[in-house]
Amino acid sequence: MRCSNAERGQRRMRNRSVGARVIGATVAPSPENLLQLVVPASTADSDKSSVLQQSLLIGLVAGLVLGFALALLRANWYLVRGALAR
């Protein structure tokens, strides 16, 4: 498949044109995107109370589990002490 000089020249021009467009788009931003407006937040509610409620719930559950474990340990101390003595 042979190409004439004219076809080669057209391909070179097309490649240069595409390359110039790519470089132009990456180096210099388009004028439409130079200004970006910042939109303020619609609501700025604090999540302090919900975090506090979650922390209290976690603390309550942890306290119940620990209390239950200590109550079982105290009720069965003689079994635990016997198992540790062996």
HELIX and SHEET records of a PDB file:
HELIX    1   1 ASN A    5  VAL A   27  1                                  23    
HELIX    2   2 PRO A   31  ASN A   33  5                                   3    
HELIX    3   3 LYS A   48  ALA A   75  1                                  28    
HELIX    4   4 TRP A   77  ALA A   85  1                                   9    
END                                                                             
